[in-house]
Amino acid sequence: MLRTEKQSMKPLPVLATKGLLLLFATVILVGCGASATPEVLPEGVRSIDPPVQLADFTLTDQQNKPISLHDLVAKASLIIFGYTHCPDVCPINLANFRLVKRALGDKANQVNFVFVSVDGKRDTPDVLAKHLQLFDAEFIGIMGDDSAIRPVTQQFGVVYQISTPVAGQSDYGVTHTASSFLVDRQGRLIRNYAYLASPDIIAADMQQLLKFQ
């Protein structure tokens, strides 16, 4: 049979107990004060924190002229990556760009809407120009061969894979990141917007973030 022995425990003096409680409360308050309130973002909006300073690059636009990141930073830039033969994702993204532009109203002239093709073999400047005319003539199309595009996509964290064409067929698919990206006037990547994020939410976030004049 086990025996349980009572051990004598003297209570802490009242003053000492209050002192410990006070110290404990102070630690909690200091800890709470040390951490900033996390930013609450709408659904589909992800902050790039700290912002990523992008290295300059030079590709070709739909007018068959050189275009660099340096040429874009006079404005903020909302950017997507894709290809003109895309059956669904890219047309939806471009249609949503049009809605974002409309939601921005007179502030839209302070934003570049940029479509970067990852299919340089088929997306010539002329093909890009005709495709973007279907959505908005002011949208900027950018293209280049794989060796030029790949380093740019890596800066954005974009991945893409070109499928091998089936023997006897010229068509092929391209899998690619579907989200859109916001670059500020300093050439820094600051936002990632999820595919199918609400155009109104994107426009409102841009308004708040960029402090348009």
Number of C-alpha atoms within 10 A of each C-alpha: 3 4 5 6 6 6 6 6 6 6 7 9 9 8 9 10 12 12 12 11 12 12 12 11 12 12 12 12 11 10 10 11 10 9 8 7 8 6 7 9 11 13 12 15 20 15 15 14 9 9 14 15 14 15 12 11 15 18 18 19 23 22 15 16 11 14 19 14 16 14 12 20 17 15 17 23 23 23 21 24 24 22 25 20 16 15 10 8 16 20 19 15 22 20 14 20 25 16 16 22 21 15 18 19 10 9 14 18 13 16 22 21 24 22 26 25 23 28 23 18 11 16 23 22 20 13 13 24 21 13 19 19 11 11 15 15 12 13 18 21 27 29 28 21 17 13 9 16 20 15 14 18 16 11 13 16 9 18 14 17 12 12 11 11 11 9 7 6 7 8 12 12 15 15 14 18 17 20 19 24 23 24 25 23 17 14 22 19 23 18 23 20 24 17 18 14 17 18 21 16 18 28 21 15 16 20 16 9 12 12 7 12 6
